[in-house]
Amino acid sequence: MKKIKLIQQISQEGVVAVLRADTAEDVVRMAEHAIEGGIKVIEITMTVPFALRAIETLATKYSSTATDPSKYAIIGVGTVLDPETARAAILAGSEFVVGPCLNPETVKLCNRYRVPVMPGVMSIKEIQEALELGVDIVKLFPGNAYSPSMIKAIKGPLPQANVMPTGGVSLSNLAEWIKNGASAVGIGSDLTTDAVKTGDYSLITKKAAEYVAAFQAAKAK
């Protein structure tokens, strides 16, 4: 039941912050500011040095079951290439797993432990294979290789597919992705670039709030 609830929460929150940094400390700081701004689904990529340390730190501080809004967040792992990495991240506290491509063994491991898994896909064939493996949400990646109308095209033959574009989603086109049927969106460098350049991490909080507001407005239409 926890897996089903987490999938529902991720879909309801709608915006996933995909965070990369040069150090574990920096990515934790980014996550804290994103959460403060209202993005409650955080993906820490395995490209971050000592990423598991960052996941453990965040998973200790935040929880998907917290009743205190300031402590509520869903912490997951991204850029997972194999089942070994997925299991290590789950043990560190990750509540969902995201990969850049479809790795059947990673999906099987996540299903074994009832952890939501979102593999990257680029074609109808890959999406069908993911559905057959029991994937609940697929990540359209890289999203900037497509226009938002790709979601509508996918849902022609596969209306049951829940698709989350990642890469190329911005404040200017988020509404179009949702209008065309995206279940959620992944936000990457646009969320953090200005903060990293200036050293002012409060800019992440501000940008996060803008993304949450844009998502809510798009869903309300």
C-alpha positions in Angstrom: 0.0 0.0 0.0 2.9 2.4 0.7 4.0 2.2 -2.9 0.6 3.1 -4.2 0.3 6.0 -1.8 3.8 7.3 -2.9 2.8 7.1 -6.5 -0.3 9.1 -5.7 1.6 11.6 -3.7 4.2 12.1 -6.5 1.4 12.6 -9.1 -0.4 15.0 -6.8 2.7 17.1 -6.0 3.5 17.1 -9.7 6.9 18.7 -9.7 10.1 16.7 -9.1 13.3 18.6 -8.4 16.2 16.8 -10.1 19.2 17.9 -8.3 22.9 17.7 -9.2 25.9 19.3 -7.4 29.6 19.0 -6.9 29.3 17.9 -3.3 26.8 16.1 -1.1 26.6 19.2 1.2 25.6 21.4 -1.7 22.9 19.1 -3.0 21.4 18.8 0.5 21.3 22.6 0.7 19.7 22.8 -2.7 17.1 20.2 -1.6 16.3 22.1 1.5 15.6 25.3 -0.4 13.5 23.6 -3.0 11.4 22.0 -0.2 11.1 25.4 1.4 9.8 26.7 -1.9 7.1 24.0 -2.1 8.6 21.3 -4.2 8.1 18.2 -2.1 9.5 15.5 -4.4 13.3 15.5 -4.5 15.5 13.4 -6.8 19.2 13.3 -5.8 21.2 12.0 -8.8 23.9 9.4 -8.3 26.3 11.7 -10.2 26.7 13.7 -7.0 29.8 12.6 -5.0 28.7 10.7 -1.9 25.1 10.9 -3.1 24.0 8.2 -0.7 25.2 10.3 2.2 23.0 13.2 0.9 20.0 10.9 0.5 20.4 9.5 4.1 20.7 13.1 5.5 17.5 14.2 3.7 15.6 11.0 4.4 16.4 11.5 8.1 15.2 15.1 8.1 12.1 14.6 5.9 9.4 12.0 5.5 6.6 11.3 3.1 4.5 10.4 6.1 5.3 13.5 8.2 2.3 15.5 9.4 4.4 18.6 9.9 4.4 20.4 6.5 8.0 21.6 7.1 9.2 18.0 7.5 7.1 16.5 4.7 9.0 15.6 1.5 9.6 12.5 -0.7 13.3 11.8 -1.2 14.4 9.7 -4.1 17.4 8.8 -6.2 18.1 9.5 -9.9 20.6 8.4 -12.6 20.4 4.8 -11.4 22.0 2.5 -13.9 21.7 -0.9 -12.2 19.9 -2.8 -9.5 22.9 -2.7 -7.2 22.8 1.1 -7.0 19.0 1.0 -6.6 19.3 -1.3 -3.6 22.0 0.8 -2.0 19.9 3.9 -2.4 16.8 2.3 -1.0 18.8 1.2 2.1 20.0 4.8 2.4 16.4 6.0 2.6 15.3 6.6 -1.0 11.6 6.2 -1.5 11.6 6.1 -5.3 14.1 5.3 -8.0 14.7 7.0 -11.3 16.9 5.9 -14.2 18.0 7.5 -17.5 16.9 4.4 -19.4 14.9 1.2 -19.0 16.9 -1.4 -17.1 14.6 -4.5 -16.5 16.7 -5.8 -13.6 16.5 -2.5 -11.8 12.7 -2.5 -12.3 12.5 -6.0 -11.0 14.4 -5.1 -7.9 12.3 -2.1 -7.1 9.1 -4.2 -7.6 10.5 -6.8 -5.2 10.8 -4.1 -2.5 7.6 -2.3 -3.6 9.5 0.9 -4.4 8.2 3.2 -7.2 10.6 3.1 -10.2 10.6 5.6 -13.0 12.9 4.5 -15.9 13.8 6.8 -18.8 12.1 6.0 -22.1 12.2 7.5 -25.6 9.8 5.3 -27.7 6.4 3.6 -27.7 8.3 0.3 -27.6 10.2 1.1 -24.5 7.0 2.4 -22.8 5.2 -0.8 -23.6 8.1 -2.8 -22.2 8.1 -0.7 -19.0 4.4 -1.2 -18.6 4.8 -5.0 -19.0 7.5 -4.9 -16.3 5.0 -3.2 -13.9 6.3 0.4 -14.1 3.7 2.9 -12.9 5.3 6.1 -14.2 7.8 6.4 -17.1 10.2 9.3 -17.5 10.2 10.8 -21.0 13.9 11.6 -21.3 15.4 13.8 -22.5 12.3 15.9 -22.7 13.9 18.6 -24.7 14.2 16.1 -27.6 10.4 16.4 -28.0 7.6 18.9 -27.9 4.8 18.7 -25.3 2.5 17.2 -28.0 4.6 14.0 -27.7 2.6 13.1 -24.5 -0.6 13.3 -26.4 0.8 11.2 -29.2 1.9 8.5 -26.7 -1.5 8.4 -25.1 -3.1 7.6 -28.4 -2.0 4.0 -28.4 -1.1 3.9 -24.7 -3.7 5.9 -22.7 -2.9 4.0 -19.6 0.7 5.3 -19.5 1.7 7.8 -16.9 4.4 10.0 -18.4 6.8 12.4 -16.7 8.9 14.6 -19.0 12.3 15.5 -17.6 14.7 17.9 -19.3 13.5 20.8 -21.3 10.6 21.6 -19.0 10.5 25.3 -18.1 8.1 27.8 -16.6 7.2 28.9 -20.1 6.1 25.5 -21.3 5.1 23.6 -18.2 1.4 24.3 -18.8 1.7 22.8 -22.3 3.2 19.6 -21.0 0.3 19.3 -18.5 -2.3 20.2 -21.1 -1.0 17.4 -23.3 -1.3 14.8 -20.5 1.9 14.8 -18.4 1.3 13.2 -15.0 4.2 15.1 -13.5 7.3 17.0 -14.6 11.0 16.8 -13.7 12.8 20.1 -13.3 16.6 20.2 -13.5 19.2 22.9 -14.0 16.7 25.7 -14.5 15.9 25.4 -10.8 19.4 25.8 -9.6 21.6 27.5 -12.2 21.1 31.1 -11.0 21.7 30.0 -7.4 24.9 28.3 -8.2 26.2 31.3 -10.3 25.4 33.8 -7.6 25.8 31.8 -4.4 22.3 32.9 -3.4 20.4 29.7 -2.7 17.3 31.6 -1.8 16.8 31.9 -5.5 16.0 28.1 -5.5 13.3 28.7 -3.0 11.8 31.5 -5.2 12.0 29.5 -8.4 10.6 26.4 -6.7 7.5 28.4 -5.6 7.1 29.6 -9.2 7.1 26.1 -10.5 4.6 24.8 -7.9 2.3 27.7 -8.7 2.6 27.1 -12.5 1.8 23.4 -12.0 -1.2 24.1 -9.8 -2.5 26.7 -12.3 -2.1 24.3 -15.2 -3.9 21.5 -13.4 -6.8 23.8 -12.5 -7.6 24.5 -16.1 
